């Protein structure tokens, strides 16, 4: 079974996740660290717990989820995974980051491995299924483990809310369709690890989320 460490970073209170198995194989999901203190918090946890970073997984490529991708890819010599359709999102968000006072010292070449809907990726022996969930961004994905009953859903779905669709590439109809046809088909007790805010579960959101027509 996997273990999850959530580290909340940057001005947008984004959740960077360290997910690891019993052998300490580790992936970093959505590294949004924006300064040395936040980078050190992630590195300290990895070092003190003898984790072995294997890859970086991205639910999407908005700048608040990618500011530390190049740093960790170089530091640990690990690949960065994303959906190919979000590369234009990353390029557009470099300009947006500058407007917020952040500098992205990387280009799209840092994302060197691509995932698609239905792909299987693993942390050691723990397998995850990639779910393509466009709407918040064209290449948004979620990472779902049936065995561990967990889904890392990025900014597609939040507790009692949904991701914004007014950024470049966003589409409200696509977002709601992704939620209803991909996330809401998962078992009720599936833990939702969101990109911001509190965790939730599929059953609760299916019944009570006011944005999803329930």
Secondary structure, 3 states (H helix, E strand, C coil): CCEEEEEEECCCCEEEEEEECCCCEEEEECCCCCCHHHHHHHHHHHHHCCCEEEEEECCCCCHHHCCCHHHHHHHHCCEEEEEHHHHHHHHHHHHHHHHCCCCCCCCHHHCCEEECCCCEEEECCEEEEEEECCCCCCCCEEEEECCCCEEEEECCEECCEECCCCCCCCCHHHHHHHHHHHHCCCCCCCEEEECECCCEEHHHHHHHCCCCCC
